Amino acid sequence: MPFKFNYVDSVSGLIVIEPIVFEDERGFFMETYSYREFEKAGITEKFVQDNHSKSMKGVLRGLHFQIKPFAQSKLVRCVKGEIFDVAVDLRKGSPTFKKWFGIFLSEENKKILYIPKGFAHGFVVLSDVAEVEYKVDNFYSREHERGIIWNDPDLGINWPVEKPILSEKDKILPRLSELKVEDYFD
């Protein structure tokens, strides 16, 4: 099996995926996605779009999500540098509603985070530069894009940065308590 699937106990629905890496003096090889293997682990989405971002140290992107009918599941990995990646459960009926999970993703550890629909997502760059790639199972829709302020005190996310670099859009995102999340997802 080319992957090890680790189900996150603290926040239901999240899966940390560790690819099996084959290394020798030439470098390495690994599979980063296999529908057949992911399906066996319960990840059955058909991914339709790949995204790639490059950010400098201290840049925080998020917390972002899309609402129905354009809600997205994601497979996130850091291909250069290191990030602290966060997913927040926004599924109103979930036993882990409003709980967050954070993980260090890097080019060294090669871990992949599976985030199902119903989660907000964000990350902060810890290395000088980081490049992040992620697959999504629904197309981007500006009208269905939403977000939560990165430092919402109701969430209490323990970001490893005090004063991140934010986009103008991310600086003015609302707190979770200001949103009607029960209307956002199926």
N, C-alpha and C positions, 0 to 999 in steps of 0.2 A: 504494500500500500504506500503510495507516494505522499500521504499526508497523515498527520496526527490531529484529531479533532478533540478539543478540550472545551466542554460545555461550562459556561460561567455560572456558578451556583448563586452568586450574590445578586445577579440581575438576569432573570429568565429570558431566554431567546438569543442571547449573545453566544457566539462560539469563537474561540481563539484557535486558529489553524496554523499548525507548524508543518511547513513543507519538508520533506526529506531531501537533504542537499547532498549531491554527489560531488566531492571535491578531489582534485589531484593537482599536480604541479602546473597544469594549464589554466586552472581556475575552477569554476563550479558549474553545475547544471541542476535545475530543479523545475518541476512543474509548478505553476502558480494557480492553475485552475483546471479542473476536469469535471465536467457535468456529471459523469458517471460516478466518480468518487464523492463529490459533494452531495449528490442525490442520496447516496447510501447513508450519509450523515444527517439527512433531513433538510438540506438546502436545495430546494427544488425550483427556485426562481430561474427564469430565463433572462440573463443579463443582456441589455440592449445598447448600452453606451459605456465607454471607458473615458474617464477623466484623469487629467494629469496636472498637478500644480507644483510650482516651485516657489519657495518662500525663504526669507532670511530669518536669522536667529531672532527670537522674541515675537515673531508674527503669530497671532492667534486668529484662526479662522473658525467662526462658529459662534454660537451653537445653531446649526441650520437643519431644516427639514422641509419636506413638501407634503401638502395635504392631499386627500383624495380628490379627484381620481388619479393624481400624479404622485402619490406617496411612493417612496423608494426604499428598497432593500439595498444594502451596499456590501461590497467586499473591499476593505481598505488595507493598503500596505505602503510602507515607506521604502522607496528604492534607492534613496540617497540620503545620508544623514540620519537624524533621529528626531522623533516627535513624541509627545505625550498625547495620546488619542483618547477621546472621551465620548461615550454614548449615554444618553439619558432616556430612560423609559417614560414615554408619554402615553402609553396605552392605559386609558382610564380604568378598565376593569382588571388590569394586571396586578398580581400580588406584589410586584416590585415597582409600581407606579411612583414616579419622581425619584427613583434611585438611579445613581450613576455608577458607571464603571470606567476606570482609566487604565491604560496599558501603554508601556513604552514600545513603540514600533520603530525598527531601525533597519538599515541595510545589513547590519551584522546579524541580528536575530532572525530576520526574514519572516517574522510572524505576520499573519493576516487576520484581521478582525471582521467577522460576519456580523452585520447589524441589520435586523429585520425591519420591515415597515413599522412605524409607530415610535421611532426613536429620533431624538435630536442628536446631531453629531458635530464635533468640533475637535480641533487639535492645535497645539502650540509647538513651535519649532525650538528644539533645544541645541541643535548643532549650528554651525555657521550658516549652512544652507541645507534645506531638505526638499526632496521631491517626493510627492505622494501620488500614488495611482489608486484609483478606485473604480470598480465596476458598479453600475446601477441597473436595476431591473425596470426602470421607467424613465422616460425622457424628461429633461429639464423643462419646467414651465414657470416662467417669471410670476404669473398670476397666482400660482399655488405655492410659492416659496414663502416660508415663515422662519422665525428664529426666536431665540431666547438669549437675553444678555448673559455673557460669559460668567459673570460673577454674581449671579442671582443668589442672594443669601438663603433663600428657601431650599436651594439645591445643595449648597455647601461644597461645591467641587473644590478639591484640593489641588489646584493648578500649581505646577512647579515654577511659577513666574509671578512676580508681583505687579509689574506694569507692562503688559503686553502691547504690542503694536497692533492696532485694530483698523479695519476699514471704517470709513465714515458710516456706512450702513450698519456695521456691527456695533458701533458705539451707542446707537440709539435703539437697539432691540429691547422689547419689553421683558418684564419678569414673567415667569410661568403663571403666576397667579392672575395676570392680566389677560390670559388667553383662555379660550373655550375649547380645550383639547378634546372634549367629548364629541365635538363636531368634525374633528380632523381625520379620523381613521375609521375604517370598517371594523 
